[in-house]
Amino acid sequence: MNFETARSMGDAVMYEGYILYPYRASAQKNRSRWQFGVVMSPGYAAVDSSERAFVQTECILEHSGQPELELAVRFLQVQRRTTGQAETSWDEAVEREVTVTVSGTDMLRGGCTRDFVIPGGEEHETVADGQIVRRRAQLDGIVSVLAIPLPGPWRAMRLQVRVDNRTGTDPVPQHRDAALPSALVAAHMIIGVQGGGFISMTDPPEWAKEEVDACQNIGCWPVLAGADGSKDVMLSTPIILYDHPELAPESPGELYDGTEIDEILSLRTLALSDDEKRQARATDPRAAALIDRVEALNAADYDLMHGTLRSAAPRTAQDQNGQDQNGQEWHGEISHGDTDPAVPWWDPAADASVSPDTDAVTVAGQRISRGSLVTLRPGIRRTDAQDMFLAGRPARVEAVLLDVEDTPYLAVSLADDPDEDLRISHGRFLYFAPDEVEPCEPQP
């Protein structure tokens, strides 16, 4: 099976939050690590009800009659590093992978169970100012594969993959930090099938929707991750992804702190003092490599991280027309003149024919432009929970805008908000697509 694409995404997820900016052990945010996909020992999971001792994924697959399964369970093993200096005391990580192959015969018989053991160990390293000791605890676990045939004319089955941490601890840890060496950290699965294909969990065909809804995923979520868009590989991670996720080619490398933008975080890292960089390098080998990589970036690298440039090509009349969720038509009336390739796309001078103050769109047969009154109808594609408070509110259009793909949007202000003039003076508006508003009756 070709796991290369899924493995690259798995690596990114596995080290998500591994170490946070400013990348030194003394930072408060780096004193509480290992937040994603932690599968604790059963002893500690019984002590702390917020933790679990297993992770489970379920998905649907179609097959040709003799499906064979190839499974990789991947996680980090905590390696506790201690020295005589507090500055260099730190938890490192060792990548581990457990592979399981399930034959077509075992699949049709219902699945199989495999035990695994990850050995512990202790290593000593002599350095100029003392000795470094690295310790790892033995990890024990079980991988269970269950295949349940589904009724109907399709050759399909519900596949369940469960990973249990069976590591014994004596005495049982009473605190999370003490329990981490016996945990599977950032656990995720790559599942490949021969003689079949997986069903998308986010966009299943009609016949499979009920079965997909019945799947129970605990601590992880499976998405299609086959090479070149194929359906023979599923990636199940503790972070919810979309089907066929990809790493941005503009990214220079892993920054571990996923809540930041690469460009901003790289610049902030570059701005660390020499002493702060020294502390980061002493904290972890991955942090040291990160600092070196950021310092080696040049202007071209930052240009790539700054954003993807798109051509401001004119749209056709067919592109400018659309339909809202109620079937109500809206029509774009914004025209484009010739653009000057020497002028950046974000500069208003790039297209003098675009004028937010005078441009208009047509909604329900009515011309909507600056000054028009509309009623807000937030669409189902929006994800802001605050939108529920805007539904049905009257608003005034302040500008008709285009994004980089020439899709029109309306910048609006709330007509019934007494202090809206303050936001207008600062240019702070709400933004809605033309199919998310209704024209109000003409005002006297």
Secondary structure, 3 states (H helix, E strand, C coil): CCCHHHHHHHHHHHCCCCCCCCCCCCCHHHHCCCCCCCECCHHHHHHCCCCECEEEEEEEEEEEEEEEEEEEEEEEEEEEEECCCHHHCEEEEEEEEEEEEECHHHHHHCEEEEEEEECCEEEEEEECCEEEEEEECCEEEEEEEEEEECCCCCCEEEEEEEEEECCCCCCCCCCHHHHHHHCEEEEEEEEEEEEEEECCCCCCCHHHHHHHHHCCCECCEEEECCHHHCCCEEEEECCCCCCCCCCCCCCCCCCCCCCCCHHHHHHHHHCCCHHHHHHHHHHCHHHHHHHHHHHCCCHHHHHHHHCCCCCCCCCCHHHHEEECCCCCEEEECCCCCCCCCCCCCCCHHHCCCCCCCCCCEEECCEEECCCCEEEECCCCCCCCHHHHHCCCCEEEEEEEEECCCCCEEEEEEECCCCCHHHHHHCCCCEEECHHHEEECCCCC
